[in-house]
Every structure is written in C-alpha cells, then in structure tokens.
Amino acid sequence: MKAILRLIAFIFFVFLLGCKENVKKNSLTKLQGGVFGTTYSIIYNSDINYQSSIDSLFAEVNQSLSTYIPNSDISKINKGDTTIVVDDMFVEVFEKAKRIYIETDGYFDPTIGRLINAYGFGSGEEKKNLTPEEISSLMQNVGFDKVTLRDRKVFKDSDNIEFNVNAFAKGYGVDMVGRFLESKNIFDYLVEIGGEIRARGTKNGKLWKVAIEKPNVDGTRSIQKVIELNNESMATSGNYRKYKLNDQGKKIVHTVNPKTGLAQESNLLSVSVRLKGDCADVDAYATAFLAMGLERTKEFLSKHPELKVVLLFNNEANELVEFTN
C-alpha cells in the first residue's frame, strides 16, 4: 500500500524526536529499523525495550499478508491453494477491505494484484507498455465482489484473481504495534512505518506533531503543514515521485485506478487522511482518494465527517492549492 515516500519520514521526525538527551530524560524508548520494504520508527513512554516482541509481530504480519514471501498465506491463496485456513490478521484485513471497498464504490480494491504486477509495482511479472486490450483482459478479474471468506477460507470466482493488500499493509502493521503497546499498558506512543502513523496520548505532555510534505517534483523536501495528532492515525499518499516512464515517455504511477485499470495521475498530488481510529483505515482511504480525484473525494468527505484531510493539488494556473476540512 497506499503509499507515501520514505523520504517523508525524515521530516516527520525532525518534529517528533528532538534531541537524544530529552529521549533519555523522559524515559522514552525509540526503536528503528526496516520492515515491509521501508523503514519504521517507534517511540513510546516506557524504559522497557520490546524490540524482539515487535520483530516477531512483524514476522507474523508478513507470513499472513506479504505477497513478497512465496509461502505466506496470501501468496498461497493467490497461487490457487484452496486449503489455506487464514489467521485473525487476514480475517480482519479482509473485512476492513470489504467494508472500504463498498464505502468507496470500488475505488479501493485489493483484487488489482495482477494489474499492479503488470505495471511493475508488485511482486509479479511486469509487462512493458500495456495495451488497452491487455488492460481490459486484466480487468476481467478485478472486483472484491468476486471473492468471499467463509469458515476462514477464501473463495474466488476465478483462479486469475490476485490479492494485493500492500496499499494498506503498512497501516495495518502500525495498528498491530500500537495494540501491542497498549496491551503492555503503554498509552503514550507514536508508531510510524513508511510515513503511516498511529499516535496515542502525548509526548512530554504535549500532542504529537508531524509534518506533511510539500509535493515537490524536483526531489527537494519541504514542509507544507504541521499537524497535531490527538489520539489519531494518519496516512499520506502521493504519486508525484513514485512513478515509471514507459517507452513513449508516458508517466505510469503506482496508484492503479480499480475502476479503469489505468495507472494515471488524478488531479490530486498528495492526500493525507487522519481519523480517531485505525491506521489501516486511513491508509486505504488515502489510496482510494488518489484514484477518485478531487471532486469525488470532496463528495465522499461530505458523507464521512469523521475523516479529516489535507488535499494538495494544482489549480488551473498551476499553483499549489491546499484543501482541508
């Protein structure tokens, strides 16, 4: 998923961490490393190091949901293994995806796995310069309404349907770490994986502050807005840097529109979504909104006031405009 550039993590933590002396003084523990093809940073109010437990948790998430691990549950299901009995993680992710698929009228759809592979953003074989006929053929096997989960087994209308939950896997991993910390009676923490964030409580008595990056296309980094997170999760997604060029020089972005099968930019450059809830949810919504575009997203938000956003786009004069609600 659903996904923000890793470079933004640096900007977030300019605000989050302060100096090392403060981290020690206030008994904050900071853990950093790599997971899910990106980096993570975890800060929590305790002097107990839970690194090994969190590493084990990441391994469980990967074994259930990673398409990059050949023997994971999701990989086996994608290969047509109908004997797999999925775990609680898979069930939760499946049910979340189904709900958001329905809410967004299919703009969030994890059954676009083969399209993602074909465009070169997945774990499968890339097809250069996809033709309209090839896209149409791949679209025949897209649609979350073509899959069901019964008795912890996945049933697909076609063996050619392939799941890819990477659009919100980082967000789900963030939630699992947050829930783990809460199980240890730690309620002041911030968990970040690849820019997706879950913040609870405070740091030194103040709300956690994070920054949203300006969508610069020249490779530079600058800050658009600073946000205080009040027991919220936040996810940001954008296509302004993560893209490919085909042989004709046409931009192919990593967000595939499940309604059209095209990997084209919408008029949104960057989408940041926050919610007093799970990070997986906002991660999925951010992906859906990029595909929806500005007007459909605004219409959706009018019916979902619980979602708070920062939408960045260019107006007709090519000036950067910010929309918030």
C-alpha positions as CSV (number, residue, x, y, z in Angstrom):
1,M,0.0,0.0,0.0
2,K,-1.0,3.1,-0.1
3,A,1.8,4.8,-0.4
4,I,3.9,7.7,0.8
5,L,7.5,8.1,0.0
6,R,10.0,7.0,2.6
7,L,11.7,10.4,2.5
8,I,8.8,12.0,4.4
9,A,9.8,10.0,7.5
10,F,12.8,12.3,7.9
11,I,10.6,15.3,8.0
12,F,8.2,13.8,10.5
13,F,10.8,13.0,13.0
14,V,12.5,16.4,12.9
15,F,9.4,17.4,14.8
16,L,8.9,14.2,16.8
17,L,12.2,13.3,18.3
18,G,14.0,16.4,19.5
19,C,17.5,15.7,20.9
20,K,18.7,12.4,22.4
21,E,19.0,13.9,25.8
22,N,15.3,14.5,26.0
23,V,14.6,11.0,24.9
24,K,16.6,9.6,27.8
25,K,15.4,12.2,30.3
26,N,11.7,11.4,29.9
27,S,12.1,7.6,29.8
28,L,11.1,7.4,26.1
29,T,12.2,4.3,24.2
30,K,12.9,4.7,20.5
31,L,13.1,1.8,18.1
32,Q,14.1,2.0,14.5
33,G,14.6,-0.5,11.7
34,G,13.4,-1.8,8.3
35,V,10.2,-3.7,7.5
36,F,7.7,-4.2,4.7
37,G,10.2,-2.8,2.2
38,T,10.5,0.5,4.1
39,T,11.6,1.9,7.5
40,Y,9.9,2.2,10.8
41,S,10.3,4.4,13.9
42,I,8.5,3.7,17.2
43,I,8.6,5.9,20.2
44,Y,6.8,5.1,23.5
45,N,6.7,6.2,27.1
46,S,8.5,3.3,28.8
47,D,12.1,2.2,29.5
48,I,11.3,-1.4,28.5
49,N,12.7,-2.5,25.2
50,Y,10.1,-4.5,23.3
51,Q,12.2,-4.9,20.1
52,S,12.2,-8.7,20.0
53,S,8.4,-8.9,20.5
54,I,7.8,-6.3,17.8
55,D,10.1,-8.1,15.4
56,S,8.0,-11.3,16.0
57,L,4.8,-9.3,15.3
58,F,6.2,-8.0,12.0
59,A,7.1,-11.6,11.1
60,E,3.5,-12.7,11.8
61,V,2.1,-9.9,9.6
62,N,4.4,-10.8,6.7
63,Q,3.6,-14.5,7.0
64,S,-0.1,-13.8,6.7
65,L,-0.2,-10.8,4.2
66,S,3.0,-10.3,2.3
67,T,2.9,-11.0,-1.5
68,Y,6.7,-10.9,-1.5
69,I,7.0,-14.0,0.6
70,P,6.3,-17.1,-1.5
71,N,5.0,-19.3,1.3
72,S,2.8,-16.6,3.0
73,D,-0.9,-17.3,3.3
74,I,-1.8,-14.6,0.8
75,S,0.8,-15.9,-1.7
76,K,-0.5,-19.4,-1.5
77,I,-4.1,-18.2,-1.9
78,N,-3.0,-16.2,-5.0
79,K,-1.5,-19.4,-6.4
80,G,-4.8,-21.2,-6.1
81,D,-4.3,-23.1,-2.8
82,T,-7.9,-23.6,-1.5
83,T,-6.8,-25.4,1.7
84,I,-5.4,-22.4,3.5
85,V,-7.1,-21.6,6.7
86,V,-6.4,-17.9,7.3
87,D,-5.5,-16.3,10.7
88,D,-7.1,-13.5,12.6
89,M,-4.9,-10.9,10.8
90,F,-6.1,-12.0,7.4
91,V,-9.7,-12.0,8.5
92,E,-9.5,-8.5,9.9
93,V,-7.8,-7.2,6.8
94,F,-10.2,-8.9,4.5
95,E,-13.2,-7.5,6.4
96,K,-11.8,-4.0,6.5
97,A,-11.0,-4.1,2.8
98,K,-14.5,-5.3,2.0
99,R,-16.1,-2.5,4.1
100,I,-14.0,0.2,2.5
101,Y,-14.5,-1.3,-1.0
102,I,-18.2,-0.9,-0.5
103,E,-18.0,2.6,1.0
104,T,-15.7,3.9,-1.8
105,D,-17.8,2.2,-4.6
106,G,-14.8,0.1,-5.6
107,Y,-12.1,2.8,-5.6
108,F,-10.3,0.7,-3.0
109,D,-10.0,-2.8,-4.3
110,P,-7.3,-5.3,-3.2
111,T,-8.1,-7.6,-6.2
112,I,-6.0,-5.5,-8.5
113,G,-2.9,-7.6,-7.8
114,R,-2.2,-8.7,-11.4
115,L,-2.6,-5.1,-12.6
116,I,-0.1,-3.9,-10.0
117,N,2.3,-6.6,-11.1
118,A,1.8,-5.8,-14.8
119,Y,2.6,-2.1,-14.2
120,G,5.8,-3.1,-12.4
121,F,4.8,-2.1,-8.8
122,G,4.2,-5.6,-7.4
123,S,5.9,-8.9,-6.7
124,G,4.9,-10.5,-10.0
125,E,5.9,-10.2,-13.6
126,E,5.9,-6.7,-15.2
127,K,4.5,-6.2,-18.7
128,K,6.0,-3.3,-20.6
129,N,3.7,-0.9,-22.4
130,L,0.4,-2.4,-21.6
131,T,-2.1,-2.2,-24.4
132,P,-5.8,-1.3,-23.9
133,E,-6.6,-4.9,-24.8
134,E,-4.3,-6.2,-22.1
135,I,-5.7,-3.9,-19.5
136,S,-9.2,-4.9,-20.4
137,S,-8.3,-8.5,-20.1
138,L,-6.7,-8.0,-16.7
139,M,-9.8,-6.0,-15.6
140,Q,-12.0,-9.1,-16.1
141,N,-10.5,-10.5,-12.8
142,V,-10.9,-7.3,-10.7
143,G,-13.6,-6.9,-8.2
144,F,-13.8,-7.6,-4.5
145,D,-17.4,-8.7,-5.0
146,K,-15.9,-11.8,-6.8
147,V,-14.4,-13.2,-3.6
148,T,-15.8,-14.4,-0.3
149,L,-14.4,-15.5,3.1
150,R,-16.2,-18.5,4.7
151,D,-15.0,-20.5,7.6
152,R,-11.6,-18.8,7.4
153,K,-11.2,-19.9,3.7
154,V,-11.1,-17.7,0.7
155,F,-13.2,-18.5,-2.3
156,K,-12.6,-16.7,-5.6
157,D,-14.8,-16.7,-8.7
158,S,-11.7,-17.1,-10.8
159,D,-8.2,-18.5,-10.2
160,N,-6.9,-15.4,-12.0
161,I,-8.0,-13.1,-9.2
162,E,-4.9,-12.0,-7.2
163,F,-5.0,-10.2,-3.9
164,N,-2.6,-7.4,-3.1
165,V,-3.1,-5.6,0.3
166,N,0.1,-3.6,0.1
167,A,-2.0,-0.4,-0.2
168,F,-2.8,-0.6,3.5
169,A,-0.4,-3.3,4.9
170,K,1.9,-0.7,6.4
171,G,-1.1,0.9,8.1
172,Y,-2.2,-2.4,9.5
173,G,1.4,-3.1,10.7
174,V,1.3,0.2,12.5
175,D,-2.0,-0.8,14.2
176,M,-0.6,-4.1,15.4
177,V,2.3,-2.4,17.0
178,G,0.1,0.1,18.7
179,R,-2.3,-2.5,20.0
180,F,0.7,-4.5,21.3
181,L,2.0,-1.4,23.2
182,E,-1.5,-0.8,24.7
183,S,-1.6,-4.5,25.8
184,K,1.5,-3.5,27.9
185,N,-0.4,-0.6,29.4
186,I,1.6,1.9,27.3
187,F,-0.8,4.6,26.0
188,D,1.7,7.4,25.1
189,Y,3.3,6.4,21.8
190,L,3.8,7.1,18.2
191,V,4.3,4.3,15.6
192,E,5.4,5.1,12.1
193,I,6.0,2.8,9.2
194,G,6.9,4.3,5.8
195,G,5.1,7.5,6.8
196,E,1.9,5.9,8.0
197,I,1.3,6.9,11.6
198,R,-0.7,6.0,14.7
199,A,-0.4,8.4,17.7
200,R,-1.9,8.0,21.1
201,G,-1.6,10.1,24.2
202,T,1.2,12.7,24.4
203,K,4.9,13.2,24.3
204,N,6.2,15.2,27.4
205,G,2.6,16.2,28.0
206,K,2.0,17.7,24.5
207,L,0.2,16.2,21.5
208,W,2.4,14.5,18.9
209,K,3.3,16.8,16.0
210,V,4.0,15.5,12.5
211,A,4.6,17.3,9.2
212,I,3.0,16.8,5.8
213,E,5.5,17.2,2.9
214,K,5.0,19.6,0.1
215,P,4.7,17.6,-3.2
216,N,7.9,18.9,-4.8
217,V,8.7,17.2,-8.1
218,D,12.3,18.3,-8.2
219,G,13.5,15.9,-5.5
220,T,13.8,18.5,-2.8
221,R,12.0,18.2,0.6
222,S,10.0,20.9,2.3
223,I,7.1,21.2,4.7
224,Q,3.5,22.0,3.7
225,K,1.8,21.8,7.0
226,V,2.3,20.7,10.6
227,I,-0.4,18.6,12.2
228,E,-1.1,17.7,15.9
229,L,-2.4,14.2,16.3
230,N,-5.0,13.9,19.1
231,N,-5.3,10.1,19.5
232,E,-5.5,9.8,15.7
233,S,-4.0,7.8,12.9
234,M,-2.7,9.5,9.7
235,A,-1.7,8.2,6.3
236,T,-0.4,10.1,3.3
237,S,-0.2,9.0,-0.3
238,G,1.0,10.7,-3.5
239,N,2.1,9.9,-7.0
240,Y,4.4,12.9,-7.6
241,R,7.6,10.9,-7.2
242,K,6.9,7.2,-7.3
243,Y,6.3,6.5,-10.9
244,K,7.8,5.0,-14.1
245,L,8.0,6.2,-17.7
246,N,7.1,3.8,-20.5
247,D,8.8,3.7,-23.9
248,Q,6.7,6.7,-25.1
249,G,7.7,8.7,-22.0
250,K,4.3,8.5,-20.5
251,K,4.1,8.6,-16.7
252,I,2.9,5.3,-15.1
253,V,2.1,6.0,-11.4
254,H,1.9,3.4,-8.6
255,T,-1.7,4.0,-7.8
256,V,-3.9,1.9,-10.1
257,N,-7.5,3.0,-10.6
258,P,-9.6,-0.1,-9.9
259,K,-12.5,1.3,-11.9
260,T,-10.5,1.9,-15.2
261,G,-7.4,-0.3,-14.7
262,L,-5.2,2.7,-15.6
263,A,-2.2,3.9,-13.7
264,Q,-2.7,7.6,-14.5
265,E,-2.4,10.6,-12.2
266,S,-5.6,12.1,-10.9
267,N,-5.7,15.8,-10.2
268,L,-4.6,15.2,-6.6
269,L,-0.9,15.4,-5.9
270,S,-1.0,14.4,-2.3
271,V,-3.6,13.1,0.1
272,S,-3.3,13.0,3.9
273,V,-6.1,11.4,5.9
274,R,-6.5,11.2,9.6
275,L,-9.0,9.5,11.9
276,K,-9.6,8.7,15.5
277,G,-9.3,5.0,14.6
278,D,-7.0,2.5,12.9
279,C,-4.2,3.5,10.6
280,A,-5.1,0.7,8.2
281,D,-8.4,2.5,7.5
282,V,-6.8,5.9,6.7
283,D,-4.2,4.1,4.6
284,A,-6.9,2.6,2.5
285,Y,-8.9,5.8,2.2
286,A,-5.8,7.7,1.1
287,T,-5.2,5.2,-1.7
288,A,-8.9,5.4,-2.8
289,F,-8.9,9.2,-2.8
290,L,-5.9,9.4,-5.1
291,A,-7.8,7.3,-7.6
292,M,-11.1,9.2,-7.1
293,G,-9.7,12.6,-7.7
294,L,-10.6,15.9,-6.0
295,E,-14.3,16.3,-6.7
296,R,-15.3,12.7,-5.9
297,T,-13.2,12.9,-2.7
298,K,-14.9,16.1,-1.6
299,E,-18.3,14.4,-2.2
300,F,-17.2,11.4,-0.2
301,L,-15.9,13.5,2.7
302,S,-19.3,15.3,2.9
303,K,-20.8,12.0,3.9
304,H,-17.9,10.9,6.2
305,P,-17.2,13.9,8.6
306,E,-15.1,11.6,10.8
307,L,-12.3,11.8,8.2
308,K,-10.1,14.8,8.2
309,V,-7.9,15.5,5.2
310,V,-5.2,17.7,3.7
311,L,-5.6,17.5,-0.1
312,L,-2.9,19.1,-2.3
313,F,-3.5,19.8,-6.0
314,N,-2.6,22.3,-8.7
315,N,-5.2,24.8,-9.9
316,E,-5.6,25.9,-13.5
317,A,-2.8,28.4,-13.0
318,N,-0.5,25.5,-11.9
319,E,-0.4,26.9,-8.4
320,L,-0.4,24.6,-5.4
321,V,-3.7,24.6,-3.5
322,E,-4.5,23.1,-0.2
323,F,-7.9,21.8,0.8
324,T,-8.7,20.9,4.4
325,N,-11.9,20.1,6.2
